[in-house]
Amino acid sequence: MGFGGISIWQLLIILLIVVVLFGTKKLKSIGADLGGAVKGFRGAVRDGEANAPTATADATAPQDKIEQGRTGESRVIDGTATVNTKDKA
């Protein structure tokens, strides 16, 4: 018995059908693309962990505030930008 009740012969038949449908060149390029994507993802995770802010930096960072006006307009106040989300019709 193989993986989850599938025998080795059933896996070989599935592999043969996939090779016939896609061809070896297409499977090789798919494998290379998938490997490159996994390698890029791992690199991004490592970079993200290296550049992650410490707990003290999070505690001292200014927090954005959302302010609701009397007219129903919403805006974000962070000292650098104000965004008015109310449509003027």
Biopython code that builds the backbone (N, CA, C, O; Angstrom):
import numpy as np
from Bio.PDB.StructureBuilder import StructureBuilder

atoms = [
    (1, "MET", "N", (0.843, -1.179, 0.000)),
    (1, "MET", "CA", (0.000, 0.000, 0.000)),
    (1, "MET", "C", (0.888, 1.243, 0.000)),
    (1, "MET", "O", (1.913, 1.272, 0.681)),
    (2, "GLY", "N", (0.506, 2.258, -0.751)),
    (2, "GLY", "CA", (1.296, 3.468, -0.905)),
    (2, "GLY", "C", (0.760, 4.613, -0.062)),
    (2, "GLY", "O", (0.508, 4.463, 1.134)),
    (3, "PHE", "N", (0.595, 5.731, -0.692)),
    (3, "PHE", "CA", (0.171, 6.959, -0.027)),
    (3, "PHE", "C", (-1.348, 7.006, 0.063)),
    (3, "PHE", "O", (-2.025, 7.134, -0.958)),
    (4, "GLY", "N", (-1.885, 6.904, 1.261)),
    (4, "GLY", "CA", (-3.321, 7.055, 1.472)),
    (4, "GLY", "C", (-4.162, 6.039, 0.725)),
    (4, "GLY", "O", (-5.247, 6.375, 0.252)),
    (5, "GLY", "N", (-3.695, 4.814, 0.606)),
    (5, "GLY", "CA", (-4.469, 3.781, -0.058)),
    (5, "GLY", "C", (-4.208, 3.681, -1.555)),
    (5, "GLY", "O", (-4.839, 2.871, -2.234)),
    (6, "ILE", "N", (-3.289, 4.489, -2.085)),
    (6, "ILE", "CA", (-2.958, 4.424, -3.508)),
    (6, "ILE", "C", (-1.676, 3.614, -3.645)),
    (6, "ILE", "O", (-0.664, 3.928, -3.018)),
    (7, "SER", "N", (-1.724, 2.570, -4.468)),
    (7, "SER", "CA", (-0.544, 1.715, -4.627)),
    (7, "SER", "C", (0.467, 2.387, -5.563)),
    (7, "SER", "O", (0.161, 3.383, -6.219)),
    (8, "ILE", "N", (1.653, 1.831, -5.607)),
    (8, "ILE", "CA", (2.716, 2.361, -6.439)),
    (8, "ILE", "C", (2.355, 2.252, -7.913)),
    (8, "ILE", "O", (2.745, 3.109, -8.706)),
    (9, "TRP", "N", (1.614, 1.209, -8.294)),
    (9, "TRP", "CA", (1.221, 1.036, -9.697)),
    (9, "TRP", "C", (0.238, 2.123, -10.128)),
    (9, "TRP", "O", (0.308, 2.619, -11.252)),
    (10, "GLN", "N", (-0.665, 2.484, -9.242)),
    (10, "GLN", "CA", (-1.608, 3.552, -9.565)),
    (10, "GLN", "C", (-0.880, 4.894, -9.714)),
    (10, "GLN", "O", (-1.223, 5.692, -10.587)),
    (11, "LEU", "N", (0.116, 5.139, -8.870)),
    (11, "LEU", "CA", (0.906, 6.363, -8.990)),
    (11, "LEU", "C", (1.681, 6.395, -10.305)),
    (11, "LEU", "O", (1.769, 7.441, -10.948)),
    (12, "LEU", "N", (2.240, 5.258, -10.706)),
    (12, "LEU", "CA", (2.966, 5.193, -11.971)),
    (12, "LEU", "C", (2.049, 5.430, -13.166)),
    (12, "LEU", "O", (2.447, 6.097, -14.121)),
    (13, "ILE", "N", (0.841, 4.903, -13.131)),
    (13, "ILE", "CA", (-0.120, 5.121, -14.215)),
    (13, "ILE", "C", (-0.502, 6.600, -14.298)),
    (13, "ILE", "O", (-0.588, 7.154, -15.394)),
    (14, "ILE", "N", (-0.729, 7.239, -13.161)),
    (14, "ILE", "CA", (-1.050, 8.668, -13.132)),
    (14, "ILE", "C", (0.121, 9.477, -13.686)),
    (14, "ILE", "O", (-0.085, 10.405, -14.469)),
    (15, "LEU", "N", (1.338, 9.138, -13.292)),
    (15, "LEU", "CA", (2.530, 9.826, -13.794)),
    (15, "LEU", "C", (2.656, 9.657, -15.309)),
    (15, "LEU", "O", (2.986, 10.616, -16.007)),
    (16, "LEU", "N", (2.403, 8.474, -15.817)),
    (16, "LEU", "CA", (2.463, 8.221, -17.255)),
    (16, "LEU", "C", (1.426, 9.063, -18.002)),
    (16, "LEU", "O", (1.732, 9.621, -19.056)),
    (17, "ILE", "N", (0.223, 9.158, -17.479)),
    (17, "ILE", "CA", (-0.833, 9.966, -18.115)),
    (17, "ILE", "C", (-0.443, 11.440, -18.119)),
    (17, "ILE", "O", (-0.659, 12.129, -19.116)),
    (18, "VAL", "N", (0.127, 11.935, -17.022)),
    (18, "VAL", "CA", (0.544, 13.337, -16.948)),
    (18, "VAL", "C", (1.650, 13.616, -17.958)),
    (18, "VAL", "O", (1.635, 14.660, -18.610)),
    (19, "VAL", "N", (2.600, 12.713, -18.100)),
    (19, "VAL", "CA", (3.694, 12.895, -19.058)),
    (19, "VAL", "C", (3.153, 12.888, -20.482)),
    (19, "VAL", "O", (3.602, 13.674, -21.316)),
    (20, "VAL", "N", (2.202, 12.018, -20.770)),
    (20, "VAL", "CA", (1.627, 11.970, -22.112)),
    (20, "VAL", "C", (0.847, 13.248, -22.406)),
    (20, "VAL", "O", (0.931, 13.780, -23.513)),
    (21, "LEU", "N", (0.098, 13.743, -21.440)),
    (21, "LEU", "CA", (-0.698, 14.951, -21.660)),
    (21, "LEU", "C", (0.155, 16.201, -21.833)),
    (21, "LEU", "O", (-0.083, 16.986, -22.751)),
    (22, "PHE", "N", (1.136, 16.395, -20.976)),
    (22, "PHE", "CA", (1.895, 17.640, -20.968)),
    (22, "PHE", "C", (3.231, 17.556, -21.699)),
    (22, "PHE", "O", (3.707, 18.568, -22.213)),
    (23, "GLY", "N", (3.833, 16.403, -21.759)),
    (23, "GLY", "CA", (5.149, 16.281, -22.375)),
    (23, "GLY", "C", (6.239, 16.588, -21.368)),
    (23, "GLY", "O", (6.011, 17.272, -20.370)),
    (24, "THR", "N", (7.426, 16.072, -21.645)),
    (24, "THR", "CA", (8.520, 16.222, -20.684)),
    (24, "THR", "C", (9.058, 17.641, -20.637)),
    (24, "THR", "O", (9.470, 18.099, -19.571)),
    (25, "LYS", "N", (9.066, 18.360, -21.771)),
    (25, "LYS", "CA", (9.581, 19.730, -21.773)),
    (25, "LYS", "C", (8.689, 20.649, -20.956)),
    (25, "LYS", "O", (9.177, 21.492, -20.203)),
    (26, "LYS", "N", (7.383, 20.486, -21.107)),
    (26, "LYS", "CA", (6.451, 21.332, -20.351)),
    (26, "LYS", "C", (6.557, 21.024, -18.855)),
    (26, "LYS", "O", (6.529, 21.940, -18.033)),
    (27, "LEU", "N", (6.676, 19.752, -18.499)),
    (27, "LEU", "CA", (6.817, 19.388, -17.086)),
    (27, "LEU", "C", (8.121, 19.925, -16.515)),
    (27, "LEU", "O", (8.167, 20.341, -15.357)),
    (28, "LYS", "N", (9.186, 19.920, -17.321)),
    (28, "LYS", "CA", (10.473, 20.447, -16.854)),
    (28, "LYS", "C", (10.365, 21.939, -16.595)),
    (28, "LYS", "O", (10.877, 22.428, -15.587)),
    (29, "SER", "N", (9.706, 22.674, -17.488)),
    (29, "SER", "CA", (9.571, 24.123, -17.281)),
    (29, "SER", "C", (8.655, 24.430, -16.097)),
    (29, "SER", "O", (8.900, 25.383, -15.357)),
    (30, "ILE", "N", (7.612, 23.636, -15.914)),
    (30, "ILE", "CA", (6.732, 23.829, -14.753)),
    (30, "ILE", "C", (7.510, 23.577, -13.468)),
    (30, "ILE", "O", (7.376, 24.332, -12.505)),
    (31, "GLY", "N", (8.315, 22.532, -13.445)),
    (31, "GLY", "CA", (9.124, 22.234, -12.268)),
    (31, "GLY", "C", (10.132, 23.335, -11.967)),
    (31, "GLY", "O", (10.345, 23.694, -10.809)),
    (32, "ALA", "N", (10.757, 23.872, -13.025)),
    (32, "ALA", "CA", (11.725, 24.946, -12.825)),
    (32, "ALA", "C", (11.036, 26.209, -12.301)),
    (32, "ALA", "O", (11.560, 26.880, -11.411)),
    (33, "ASP", "N", (9.867, 26.531, -12.849)),
    (33, "ASP", "CA", (9.112, 27.699, -12.380)),
    (33, "ASP", "C", (8.673, 27.535, -10.931)),
    (33, "ASP", "O", (8.752, 28.471, -10.137)),
    (34, "LEU", "N", (8.212, 26.341, -10.601)),
    (34, "LEU", "CA", (7.781, 26.076, -9.230)),
    (34, "LEU", "C", (8.957, 26.153, -8.261)),
    (34, "LEU", "O", (8.828, 26.710, -7.171)),
    (35, "GLY", "N", (10.091, 25.604, -8.650)),
    (35, "GLY", "CA", (11.285, 25.671, -7.807)),
    (35, "GLY", "C", (11.758, 27.104, -7.599)),
    (35, "GLY", "O", (12.161, 27.471, -6.495)),
    (36, "GLY", "N", (11.711, 27.914, -8.653)),
    (36, "GLY", "CA", (12.090, 29.318, -8.537)),
    (36, "GLY", "C", (11.144, 30.091, -7.624)),
    (36, "GLY", "O", (11.566, 30.964, -6.866)),
    (37, "ALA", "N", (9.859, 29.756, -7.711)),
    (37, "ALA", "CA", (8.880, 30.426, -6.855)),
    (37, "ALA", "C", (9.097, 30.074, -5.387)),
    (37, "ALA", "O", (9.014, 30.942, -4.518)),
    (38, "VAL", "N", (9.372, 28.811, -5.113)),
    (38, "VAL", "CA", (9.626, 28.385, -3.731)),
    (38, "VAL", "C", (10.905, 29.036, -3.207)),
    (38, "VAL", "O", (10.956, 29.468, -2.055)),
    (39, "LYS", "N", (11.931, 29.106, -4.044)),
    (39, "LYS", "CA", (13.194, 29.735, -3.637)),
    (39, "LYS", "C", (12.987, 31.223, -3.346)),
    (39, "LYS", "O", (13.524, 31.743, -2.368)),
    (40, "GLY", "N", (12.217, 31.904, -4.185)),
    (40, "GLY", "CA", (11.919, 33.313, -3.957)),
    (40, "GLY", "C", (11.106, 33.536, -2.694)),
    (40, "GLY", "O", (11.335, 34.500, -1.963)),
    (41, "PHE", "N", (10.157, 32.644, -2.439)),
    (41, "PHE", "CA", (9.342, 32.747, -1.230)),
    (41, "PHE", "C", (10.197, 32.571, 0.020)),
    (41, "PHE", "O", (10.056, 33.320, 0.987)),
    (42, "ARG", "N", (11.074, 31.587, -0.004)),
    (42, "ARG", "CA", (11.954, 31.364, 1.150)),
    (42, "ARG", "C", (12.865, 32.571, 1.392)),
    (42, "ARG", "O", (13.084, 32.972, 2.536)),
    (43, "GLY", "N", (13.391, 33.145, 0.310)),
    (43, "GLY", "CA", (14.245, 34.327, 0.441)),
    (43, "GLY", "C", (13.477, 35.507, 1.018)),
    (43, "GLY", "O", (14.005, 36.254, 1.842)),
    (44, "ALA", "N", (12.225, 35.677, 0.583)),
    (44, "ALA", "CA", (11.403, 36.775, 1.101)),
    (44, "ALA", "C", (11.089, 36.572, 2.577)),
    (44, "ALA", "O", (11.055, 37.536, 3.343)),
    (45, "VAL", "N", (10.859, 35.328, 2.979)),
    (45, "VAL", "CA", (10.585, 35.047, 4.395)),
    (45, "VAL", "C", (11.818, 35.349, 5.231)),
    (45, "VAL", "O", (11.706, 35.936, 6.307)),
    (46, "ARG", "N", (12.992, 34.956, 4.751)),
    (46, "ARG", "CA", (14.229, 35.244, 5.484)),
    (46, "ARG", "C", (14.466, 36.741, 5.587)),
    (46, "ARG", "O", (14.842, 37.238, 6.649)),
    (47, "ASP", "N", (14.249, 37.468, 4.489)),
    (47, "ASP", "CA", (14.422, 38.922, 4.514)),
    (47, "ASP", "C", (13.412, 39.581, 5.445)),
    (47, "ASP", "O", (13.738, 40.538, 6.147)),
    (48, "GLY", "N", (12.192, 39.069, 5.448)),
    (48, "GLY", "CA", (11.160, 39.614, 6.322)),
    (48, "GLY", "C", (11.491, 39.409, 7.786)),
    (48, "GLY", "O", (11.242, 40.291, 8.608)),
    (49, "GLU", "N", (12.050, 38.253, 8.122)),
    (49, "GLU", "CA", (12.430, 37.993, 9.510)),
    (49, "GLU", "C", (13.612, 38.867, 9.919)),
    (49, "GLU", "O", (13.678, 39.326, 11.060)),
    (50, "ALA", "N", (14.534, 39.098, 9.006)),
    (50, "ALA", "CA", (15.702, 39.921, 9.319)),
    (50, "ALA", "C", (15.321, 41.385, 9.481)),
    (50, "ALA", "O", (15.929, 42.093, 10.283)),
    (51, "ASN", "N", (14.326, 41.849, 8.735)),
    (51, "ASN", "CA", (13.909, 43.242, 8.785)),
    (51, "ASN", "C", (12.729, 43.490, 9.714)),
    (51, "ASN", "O", (12.212, 44.606, 9.766)),
    (52, "ALA", "N", (12.292, 42.468, 10.448)),
    (52, "ALA", "CA", (11.129, 42.615, 11.323)),
    (52, "ALA", "C", (11.440, 43.602, 12.449)),
    (52, "ALA", "O", (12.509, 43.535, 13.056)),
    (53, "PRO", "N", (10.511, 44.514, 12.729)),
    (53, "PRO", "CA", (10.738, 45.468, 13.823)),
    (53, "PRO", "C", (10.680, 44.769, 15.173)),
    (53, "PRO", "O", (10.015, 43.745, 15.338)),
    (54, "THR", "N", (11.379, 45.337, 16.115)),
    (54, "THR", "CA", (11.368, 44.766, 17.460)),
    (54, "THR", "C", (10.108, 45.194, 18.184)),
    (54, "THR", "O", (9.383, 46.061, 17.696)),
    (55, "ALA", "N", (9.832, 44.607, 19.333)),
    (55, "ALA", "CA", (8.624, 44.911, 20.092)),
    (55, "ALA", "C", (8.643, 46.343, 20.600)),
    (55, "ALA", "O", (7.585, 46.965, 20.691)),
    (56, "THR", "N", (9.803, 46.887, 20.931)),
    (56, "THR", "CA", (9.865, 48.259, 21.437)),
    (56, "THR", "C", (9.571, 49.260, 20.333)),
    (56, "THR", "O", (9.007, 50.321, 20.599)),
    (57, "ALA", "N", (9.947, 48.939, 19.087)),
    (57, "ALA", "CA", (9.663, 49.848, 17.985)),
    (57, "ALA", "C", (8.164, 49.903, 17.711)),
    (57, "ALA", "O", (7.642, 50.960, 17.357)),
    (58, "ASP", "N", (7.464, 48.776, 17.869)),
    (58, "ASP", "CA", (6.020, 48.769, 17.667)),
    (58, "ASP", "C", (5.306, 49.590, 18.728)),
    (58, "ASP", "O", (4.319, 50.263, 18.433)),
    (59, "ALA", "N", (5.793, 49.541, 19.949)),
    (59, "ALA", "CA", (5.130, 50.242, 21.044)),
    (59, "ALA", "C", (5.291, 51.753, 20.927)),
    (59, "ALA", "O", (4.422, 52.501, 21.374)),
    (60, "THR", "N", (6.395, 52.213, 20.331)),
    (60, "THR", "CA", (6.629, 53.649, 20.239)),
    (60, "THR", "C", (6.163, 54.251, 18.926)),
    (60, "THR", "O", (6.175, 55.473, 18.776)),
    (61, "ALA", "N", (5.749, 53.417, 17.961)),
    (61, "ALA", "CA", (5.309, 53.928, 16.665)),
    (61, "ALA", "C", (3.965, 54.633, 16.816)),
    (61, "ALA", "O", (3.095, 54.151, 17.541)),
    (62, "PRO", "N", (3.783, 55.772, 16.139)),
    (62, "PRO", "CA", (2.501, 56.465, 16.227)),
    (62, "PRO", "C", (1.401, 55.660, 15.547)),
    (62, "PRO", "O", (1.630, 55.046, 14.506)),
    (63, "GLN", "N", (0.249, 55.663, 16.114)),
    (63, "GLN", "CA", (-0.883, 54.930, 15.580)),
    (63, "GLN", "C", (-1.784, 55.873, 14.800)),
    (63, "GLN", "O", (-2.016, 57.004, 15.227)),
    (64, "ASP", "N", (-2.294, 55.416, 13.657)),
    (64, "ASP", "CA", (-3.233, 56.204, 12.883)),
    (64, "ASP", "C", (-4.577, 56.241, 13.599)),
    (64, "ASP", "O", (-4.970, 55.276, 14.254)),
    (65, "LYS", "N", (-5.262, 57.340, 13.469)),
    (65, "LYS", "CA", (-6.567, 57.483, 14.092)),
    (65, "LYS", "C", (-7.599, 57.703, 13.001)),
    (65, "LYS", "O", (-7.341, 58.407, 12.025)),
    (66, "ILE", "N", (-8.763, 57.102, 13.167)),
    (66, "ILE", "CA", (-9.861, 57.317, 12.236)),
    (66, "ILE", "C", (-10.868, 58.200, 12.942)),
    (66, "ILE", "O", (-11.332, 57.892, 14.040)),
    (67, "GLU", "N", (-11.193, 59.291, 12.297)),
    (67, "GLU", "CA", (-12.081, 60.272, 12.899)),
    (67, "GLU", "C", (-13.358, 60.345, 12.074)),
    (67, "GLU", "O", (-13.302, 60.485, 10.852)),
    (68, "GLN", "N", (-14.496, 60.252, 12.728)),
    (68, "GLN", "CA", (-15.785, 60.326, 12.056)),
    (68, "GLN", "C", (-16.370, 61.707, 12.305)),
    (68, "GLN", "O", (-16.589, 62.097, 13.452)),
    (69, "GLY", "N", (-16.622, 62.445, 11.233)),
    (69, "GLY", "CA", (-17.183, 63.782, 11.361)),
    (69, "GLY", "C", (-18.695, 63.761, 11.484)),
    (69, "GLY", "O", (-19.324, 62.715, 11.322)),
    (70, "ARG", "N", (-19.283, 64.929, 11.774)),
    (70, "ARG", "CA", (-20.737, 65.016, 11.910)),
    (70, "ARG", "C", (-21.457, 64.796, 10.584)),
    (70, "ARG", "O", (-22.611, 64.367, 10.578)),
    (71, "THR", "N", (-20.807, 65.076, 9.477)),
    (71, "THR", "CA", (-21.445, 64.950, 8.169)),
    (71, "THR", "C", (-21.303, 63.554, 7.576)),
    (71, "THR", "O", (-21.742, 63.325, 6.449)),
    (72, "GLY", "N", (-20.708, 62.622, 8.298)),
    (72, "GLY", "CA", (-20.553, 61.255, 7.814)),
    (72, "GLY", "C", (-19.272, 61.019, 7.047)),
    (72, "GLY", "O", (-19.065, 59.934, 6.505)),
    (73, "GLU", "N", (-18.407, 62.021, 6.992)),
    (73, "GLU", "CA", (-17.146, 61.835, 6.293)),
    (73, "GLU", "C", (-16.141, 61.163, 7.213)),
    (73, "GLU", "O", (-16.127, 61.397, 8.421)),
    (74, "SER", "N", (-15.307, 60.327, 6.624)),
    (74, "SER", "CA", (-14.264, 59.635, 7.383)),
    (74, "SER", "C", (-12.928, 60.115, 6.890)),
    (74, "SER", "O", (-12.747, 60.341, 5.693)),
    (75, "ARG", "N", (-11.995, 60.273, 7.791)),
    (75, "ARG", "CA", (-10.654, 60.651, 7.390)),
    (75, "ARG", "C", (-9.645, 60.036, 8.340)),
    (75, "ARG", "O", (-9.926, 59.798, 9.515)),
    (76, "VAL", "N", (-8.472, 59.787, 7.804)),
    (76, "VAL", "CA", (-7.392, 59.212, 8.593)),
    (76, "VAL", "C", (-6.442, 60.343, 8.951)),
    (76, "VAL", "O", (-5.974, 61.073, 8.078)),
    (77, "ILE", "N", (-6.165, 60.480, 10.230)),
    (77, "ILE", "CA", (-5.288, 61.539, 10.705)),
    (77, "ILE", "C", (-4.000, 60.880, 11.190)),
    (77, "ILE", "O", (-4.017, 60.132, 12.168)),
    (78, "ASP", "N", (-2.892, 61.151, 10.518)),
    (78, "ASP", "CA", (-1.622, 60.601, 10.974)),
    (78, "ASP", "C", (-0.527, 61.652, 10.938)),
    (78, "ASP", "O", (0.651, 61.312, 11.043)),
    (79, "GLY", "N", (-0.881, 62.906, 10.795)),
    (79, "GLY", "CA", (0.092, 63.967, 10.798)),
    (79, "GLY", "C", (0.699, 64.256, 9.438)),
    (79, "GLY", "O", (1.322, 65.301, 9.248)),
    (80, "THR", "N", (0.524, 63.335, 8.478)),
    (80, "THR", "CA", (1.099, 63.564, 7.156)),
    (80, "THR", "C", (0.044, 63.639, 6.060)),
    (80, "THR", "O", (0.291, 64.247, 5.019)),
    (81, "ALA", "N", (-1.115, 63.043, 6.264)),
    (81, "ALA", "CA", (-2.112, 63.037, 5.211)),
    (81, "ALA", "C", (-3.515, 63.020, 5.785)),
    (81, "ALA", "O", (-3.749, 62.484, 6.869)),
    (82, "THR", "N", (-4.430, 63.602, 5.063)),
    (82, "THR", "CA", (-5.834, 63.563, 5.401)),
    (82, "THR", "C", (-6.591, 63.091, 4.174)),
    (82, "THR", "O", (-6.430, 63.647, 3.088)),
    (83, "VAL", "N", (-7.409, 62.077, 4.342)),
    (83, "VAL", "CA", (-8.149, 61.525, 3.221)),
    (83, "VAL", "C", (-9.631, 61.674, 3.499)),
    (83, "VAL", "O", (-10.122, 61.219, 4.532)),
    (84, "ASN", "N", (-10.343, 62.306, 2.584)),
    (84, "ASN", "CA", (-11.774, 62.472, 2.713)),
    (84, "ASN", "C", (-12.438, 61.399, 1.869)),
    (84, "ASN", "O", (-12.213, 61.338, 0.660)),
    (85, "THR", "N", (-13.253, 60.554, 2.485)),
    (85, "THR", "CA", (-13.854, 59.447, 1.759)),
    (85, "THR", "C", (-15.287, 59.714, 1.358)),
    (85, "THR", "O", (-15.889, 58.863, 0.703)),
    (86, "LYS", "N", (-15.863, 60.840, 1.711)),
    (86, "LYS", "CA", (-17.253, 61.132, 1.375)),
    (86, "LYS", "C", (-17.329, 61.602, -0.081)),
    (86, "LYS", "O", (-16.599, 62.504, -0.492)),
    (87, "ASP", "N", (-18.214, 60.982, -0.846)),
    (87, "ASP", "CA", (-18.413, 61.404, -2.236)),
    (87, "ASP", "C", (-19.269, 62.643, -2.265)),
    (87, "ASP", "O", (-20.273, 62.734, -1.559)),
    (88, "LYS", "N", (-18.873, 63.595, -3.079)),
    (88, "LYS", "CA", (-19.665, 64.813, -3.223)),
    (88, "LYS", "C", (-20.484, 64.687, -4.493)),
    (88, "LYS", "O", (-19.974, 64.843, -5.603)),
    (89, "ALA", "N", (-21.753, 64.403, -4.307)),
    (89, "ALA", "CA", (-22.623, 64.166, -5.468)),
    (89, "ALA", "C", (-23.416, 65.400, -5.812)),
    (89, "ALA", "O", (-24.200, 65.386, -6.761)),
]
sb = StructureBuilder()
sb.init_structure("model")
sb.init_model(0)
sb.init_chain("A")
sb.init_seg("    ")
for serial, (resi, resn, name, xyz) in enumerate(atoms, 1):
    if name == "N":
        sb.init_residue(resn, " ", resi, " ")
    sb.init_atom(name, np.array(xyz, "f"), 0.0, 1.0, " ", f" {name:<3s}", serial, name[0])
structure = sb.get_structure()
